[in-house]
Amino acid sequence: MVKFYPLLLFTSVNYPLVNIFFVPDQTVENKSLRVLSKTLIGDDGRVYACSDNDFFSFESNGSIAWSVHMDFKCNTGFSPVYSGFNQMLVLTENRILRIDFPRNGTKSEPEMFFDPGEIILGFAVSISSSSVYITVKDHGLYAYNMIRQQLWIAEPKTERFGYRLGCQKDYENCKFDSPPVIDSCEASIYISNNEGELYSLSLRGIYYQWIQDLSLVDKFFTVTPGNNGLVYVVFPTKSLVFALDSFSGDILWQKTVGPLAEGSGSQPVIDTNNQSTSLLLDEDLQHFVLDERIVLAFIAASNSGNPFRCRSKHDKLSSSCSFAEPEHLDIYIGNERTIIWFLLFEFVIIVLFAALVRFCFMFWKKQKLQGRPFSAFLDKRRLLHRKRREIDRTITRLQNESTADEFSVDKINDLVQERENVKRKLSSTYSLGRDIDASSKLLNNRFDITMVEQKSPLVTGDKE
């Protein structure tokens, strides 16, 4: 039986008309076609998927770059997840395998990462926190690090201060029933239970940020983080889209959408420039069942010159943005130099204020201020300063006199001792800083007196 592949023509807002051609392979039969899982477009431009017991890495043109055999059959309903360090996590028969990229052409065997012995409803990876979050049916949400150590387990039944936060309608049979969804911008995990309640948990631990009951609309919905402070909830059967505040969980707006057309018989729309792009897919893809989802993945991987736009602030979302560079949004539009100077000025003010507070705290603990008015303290301080200046003038006058008798020497010594006592009071009990023990300065004071005596010509002449 000869298998012919149709010519696919379509266009979109971001892409011109695309022509996809397959070279027919007369050796391919229907029974030999394999089903590919959901795909992942990597940052390297390759498309990753699994089929049966094999994991594939495709080039953007559909040729197989490399493949790895697995001991378990992959779950085609889930796409591989990049876990960092050139590794992929793949869901196979309710087990999660870790697959390393080939190094220098050498392939390694897949490694068992998680085997709960129960049904896995889905998992997600946070590269920023190096953690994997797994929903196990009838058990809860498990958090593991990349070395397979369990971090925590979260359940839908929770209480705070004796008040139930989730599972309001059927507490006993309430369970998580959706894969976890990670909001990288908000560091949050979104997951729902079988009662139609949506949970927001922190990536860093068992902390329930908010719970929103959506059961009045429908219990079946899908969640998509907007990476813009919003969480989009789609109700397929109701043709509704809700936008929730990612911080509080409040419903901000809702819109009616769809239903989308299911048929593919409509003619393609060509843009005003009549642009057309040809894409020749490799023969390797003729061995797989292809649908629109698979073809779109290779279209996205091949259009490196016209990438999808990514609105995330820091992380590049490989599954949706392909080769896109993250778009950094400036919240403030103005003079950045002015902002820097303003922040520097604020920093200086804070430092000066902290120093003033510290000074006041030490100053008001002084003994001379306890039970006395502040004015008396200042008067005493001025009196000591005036007395020290008078003593300095007297010592200078006596030293300049030509006579050097014993009376003058003793007078100078007494004045020096009195001046040191005044200085000690000004630097301790009557200073503007904290009190200093006067006895700790006794040795220094004696040294200062000796130095004064040596410098005085009257004292020197007496010793001679």
Secondary structure, 3 states (H helix, E strand, C coil): CCECCCCEEECCCCCCEEEEECCCECCCCHHHCEECCCCEECCCCCEEEEECCEEEEECCCCCEEEEEECCCCECCCCCCEECCCCEEEEEECCEEEEEECCECCECCCCEEEECCCCCEEEEEEECCCCEEEEEECCCEEEEEECCCCEEEEECCCCEECCEECCCCCCCCCCCECCCCEEECCCCEEEEEECCCEEEEEECCCCCEEEEEECCCCCCCCEEEECCCCEEEEEECCCCEEEEEECCCCCEEEEEECCCCCCCCCCCCCCCCCCCEEEEECCHHHHHEECCHHHHHHHHHHHCCCCCCCCCCCCCCCHHHHCCCCCCCCCCCCCCHHHHHHHHHHHHHHHHHHHHHHHHHHHHCCCHHHCCCCHHHHHHHHHHHHHHHHHHHHHHHHHHHCCCCCHHHHHHHHHHHHHHHHHHHHHHCCCCCCCCCCHHHHHHHHHHHHHHHHHHCHHHHHHHC
